[in-house]
């Protein structure tokens, strides 16, 4: 299993065996407190393998009466000895660990609150396996049989084809499951593992009169960043020019200046061959206000399917991310500079939230002037008509004679006018796709809670973690700090959306930190045009082969009659294609490559 993940062991690997159990670890040293060699720790009757960064380390050390210089594994062992399975309730940070108790043969494993560190497991008649990557569980070796010989979970393939978020914690092959974020697992010899949730993101919004000040959010975010800058080597930062990455990079710069560690290396993706589709002006504005060593990564001539087959092999599952190759090359650039750890702004949209469901709350109590004002911000973000959104909300929430009949008629009309979303998927699989969520009447608190609890976030974090590991790096996400999540879930919707501005409290918190063109920017960068341009510059023969020959039998799932005219139109004028059409082309190619990998695994 370790041999299948050599990129996870730049500093070596080690195996422990005993009592019919084997534990192994591939080691990449990222904390100064860690040993220089790969280690499986033994503390009395406890055997531990772990990937941990405790952000409340000092608090734990004090509670456990340990020396300040102890390793994270020693803190874990002390916590488990004192609190047992409930030790996870005391932890803050990113972690995945396995503890084997030699006294009774039980195995205890856990994953951090938001699932930043991955864990997957498999249990059948042959025994029990648990690993950082699910791919190595497909065929871990005797006595386990290879799951690659079995049918895939067609629902997950169907969801991938139509672009739906995965809702379940099974992973493409029947018999492999992820340990969900905020969960712990206990396996007693001869018994099936028992999985329990120890934490869930829970909305508890304050009243508007008791809303936290923006300075409080900034303090929590600074704390989350500072914790993630603890490393054995200097820490870099992704800088896209957006609100999230710029906030993190600029706050990290201030922290590095304060402790005298020097400028922060930033890594930014630019497309200088197309100035109208380039974030360089925003990136340079952020660089100008901090102490940075900027790296501009030019992706002129970007080929979005280049090396995708190898990345699909490493992923071992379908990932709906057209920017996969782009992100992987950026991570490689970080590694090439000698850095292993970097900060990433991913999660800001979900954790701070745009507050878009606030309009539902306002409409439900008849505050129509406020609804109209806030829809200005929503329209800037999602590009939808302000009037159309207002009409929809009025029909849904308005109190008028005959409102019930009007609502029923309106819903029927919408259903009739909206084309079926699953035409791309072959008919025999359409009943398998996950239903699209109904969100017309959700409050902001309910929507944010649903988003942060979704398997989709865990899935994305796993995707980023594995391609970072493949590049020899480790991403850290300040917005997914447990304290940051809990703080933002205590915010009233007015802190997130007000006076036509989304994510208002973060913008206010960055006063004096960010240049105004970033602090108050209203749009987000769209990579879709670059994916489309790259596909038609480099990959038309591949797509033509897939469509004409049904290469890799992709037509089993995808209706190629839908794809064919999109490819034809793109060859005529790629800029005429919308984001949905570009996604269809990318998913067709990605599914073909994944099916090819599955056939190779079966052989």
Secondary structure, 3 states (H helix, E strand, C coil): CHHHHHHHCCCCEEEEEECCEEEEEECCCCCCCCCCCCCCEEECCEEEEEEEEECCHHHHHHHHCCCCCCCHHHHHHHHHHHHHHHHHHHCCEEEEEEEEECCCCCEEEEECCCCCCCCEEEEECCEEEEECCCHHHHCCCCCCCCHHHCCECHHHHHHHHHCCCCCCCECCECCEEECCCCEEEEECCCCCCEEEECCCCCCCCCCHHHCCCHHHHHHHHHHHHHHHCCCCCCEEEECCCCHHHHHHHHHHHHHHHHHCCCCEEEEEEECCCCHHHCCHHHHHHHHHCCCEEEEEEECCCCCCCCCHHHHHHHHCCCCCCCCHHHHHHHHHHHHHCCCCEEECCCCHHHHCCCCCCHHHHHHHCCCHHHHHHHHHHHHHHHCCCHHHHHHHHHHHHCCCCCHHHHHHHHHHHHHHHCCCCCCCECHHHHHHCCCCCCCCCCCHHHHHHHHHHCHHHHHHHHHHHHHHHHCCCEEECHHHCHHHHHHHCCCCHHHHEECCEECHHHHHHCCCCCCHHHHCCCCCCCCHHHHHHHHHHHCHHHHHHHHHHCHHHHHHCECHHHHHHHHHHHHHCHHHCCHHHHHHHHHHHHHHHHHHHHHHHHC
